[in-house]
Amino acid sequence: MQPELRGIFPETNSSITEICQVYQTTQEFYQEVKYREDFKNYCQWYYAVAEQHQKELQKMRSDINIFGFFLKLIYPK
């Protein structure tokens, strides 16, 4: 083998198929890691937003019902 190509091509005793399989397995592993990390981040965001919405809902329930007040003025019983 030419000296310039030794850094590009693997040595003759290792098979190209084995190298490609290792590369593909490595790529799949990193894709799975990224997918799980993205899913974990999404779940954390979702729970934070859900908690914020629950707090806002409780606050809204304790506020004065202005709309109901005006309805009572317009449509008294």
N, C-alpha and C positions, 0 to 999 in steps of 0.2 A: 504494500500500500504506500502511496506517496506520503511524504512527511507532512504536507500541507493539509491532508485530509484526515489525519489521525485524530485531530480534535473534534471533527464533525461526525465521523462514522465510528461506531463502536468497534471494539477489537474483534478479531475473527472468532474467538472462542465463545462469545456471547451471541445469542440468537436475536435477530431483529424482532421476531414475534414476541419474545419474552419482554423486550424493552417496550414495545408498543403496548403490551398488556399492563405493564407496570405504570406506564404513562396514563393509560385510560383509567386504571383503578385510582390513581392519584387525582385525576381530574374529577372523577365521580365523587371521591371523598370530599374534595374541597367544595363541590357543588352542594353536597348534602350538608356540610358545615354551614355554608352560607344560607341555605334554605332554613335550617333550624335557627340560626341567629336572627334572620329576618322575621321568622314566625314568633320567636321569643320577644323581639322588639315590638312587633305588632300587638301581641297579647298584653304587654306592659302598657302600651299606649291605650289600648281598648279599655283596660281596667281603670286606668287613670281618668279617662274621659267619662266612663260610667260612674265612677265615684263623684266626679265633679257634677255630673248631671243629677245625681241623687241629692247632693247638697243643695243645688239650685232649686230642685223640686221641693225640698223641705222648706227652703226659704220662701218660695212662692206660696206655699200652703199657709204660711204664717202671715203673709202680707194681707193687707186690707183688700177685699174684693170690690174694687171701684166699679167694675162693670155691673156687678150684681146690685150695687147701691143705686146706680142710675136706672137700672131696670125696675127697681122698686118705686122710684120716683115717677117713671113713665107709666108703668102698669101696676098701680096699687091693687091689692086684693080686696 
